[in-house]
Amino acid sequence: MLAAVIYAADLITKTVMLRTLEGEAPLVVIKDVLQFRVIFNSGAAFSIGTGMTFVFTLIAAAVVVAIVRTARKLGSRAWAVTLGLLLGGALGNLTDRLLRYPSGFGRSTQLQGHVVDFIEVLPGHFPIIDYFPVFNIADSAIVCGGILAVILAWRNVQIDGSRETKEATKDD
């Protein structure tokens, strides 16, 4: 259910941003803090790997398959939230990679679509680095899901809801 909400929110916000801001100046929401600016990202975060769109598409598809397969073993509400965030985000960006320019049905450049990013925080004022990457709802869900996965793994919470203890690992 959470994956569907994330996926729908991602698709709706990207559609709204494209219809209202594509080719336009950024929409300043809070001066020097938050603005919406449409960009098309062929790479990953920080535009890393811009020439590897095809690879990112395959990785996103593999992540979706892995999450769906893992979900059958779910017994933990926390892991359900985590996987819901990851799945919704992966599906959102995978949809862009499959259907957005320059990809799309009938085009010769399959699996190479650019992801629509539009949320920009601290534009031109980010400490340490010159800018924070422009992102979208799917990216946010993936990052939050990743952080939750690390916390759950650190706390030894298993997918089925059980907890692995140190005593249990000594007996193995």
BELNORLIN-V989956 format. One record per residue. N is the residue number from 1. RES is the residue in one small letter. SS is DSSP state (H for helix, E for strand, C for the rest). Layout:
{{N;RES;SS} {N;RES;SS}}
//
This chain:
{{1;m;C} {2;l;H} {3;a;H} {4;a;H} {5;v;H} {6;i;H} {7;y;H} {8;a;H} {9;a;H} {10;d;H} {11;l;H} {12;i;H} {13;t;H} {14;k;H} {15;t;H} {16;v;H} {17;m;H} {18;l;H} {19;r;H} {20;t;H} {21;l;H} {22;e;C} {23;g;C} {24;e;C} {25;a;C} {26;p;C} {27;l;E} {28;v;E} {29;v;E} {30;i;E} {31;k;C} {32;d;C} {33;v;C} {34;l;E} {35;q;E} {36;f;E} {37;r;E} {38;v;E} {39;i;E} {40;f;E} {41;n;E} {42;s;C} {43;g;C} {44;a;C} {45;a;H} {46;f;H} {47;s;H} {48;i;C} {49;g;C} {50;t;C} {51;g;C} {52;m;C} {53;t;H} {54;f;H} {55;v;H} {56;f;H} {57;t;H} {58;l;H} {59;i;H} {60;a;H} {61;a;H} {62;a;H} {63;v;H} {64;v;H} {65;v;H} {66;a;H} {67;i;H} {68;v;H} {69;r;H} {70;t;H} {71;a;H} {72;r;C} {73;k;C} {74;l;C} {75;g;C} {76;s;C} {77;r;H} {78;a;H} {79;w;H} {80;a;H} {81;v;H} {82;t;H} {83;l;H} {84;g;H} {85;l;H} {86;l;H} {87;l;H} {88;g;H} {89;g;H} {90;a;H} {91;l;H} {92;g;H} {93;n;H} {94;l;H} {95;t;H} {96;d;H} {97;r;H} {98;l;H} {99;l;H} {100;r;C} {101;y;C} {102;p;C} {103;s;C} {104;g;C} {105;f;C} {106;g;C} {107;r;C} {108;s;C} {109;t;C} {110;q;C} {111;l;C} {112;q;C} {113;g;C} {114;h;C} {115;v;E} {116;v;E} {117;d;E} {118;f;E} {119;i;E} {120;e;E} {121;v;E} {122;l;C} {123;p;C} {124;g;C} {125;h;C} {126;f;C} {127;p;C} {128;i;C} {129;i;C} {130;d;C} {131;y;C} {132;f;C} {133;p;C} {134;v;C} {135;f;E} {136;n;C} {137;i;H} {138;a;H} {139;d;H} {140;s;H} {141;a;H} {142;i;H} {143;v;H} {144;c;H} {145;g;H} {146;g;H} {147;i;H} {148;l;H} {149;a;H} {150;v;H} {151;i;H} {152;l;H} {153;a;H} {154;w;H} {155;r;C} {156;n;C} {157;v;E} {158;q;C} {159;i;C} {160;d;C} {161;g;C} {162;s;C} {163;r;E} {164;e;C} {165;t;C} {166;k;H} {167;e;H} {168;a;H} {169;t;H} {170;k;H} {171;d;H} {172;d;C}}
//
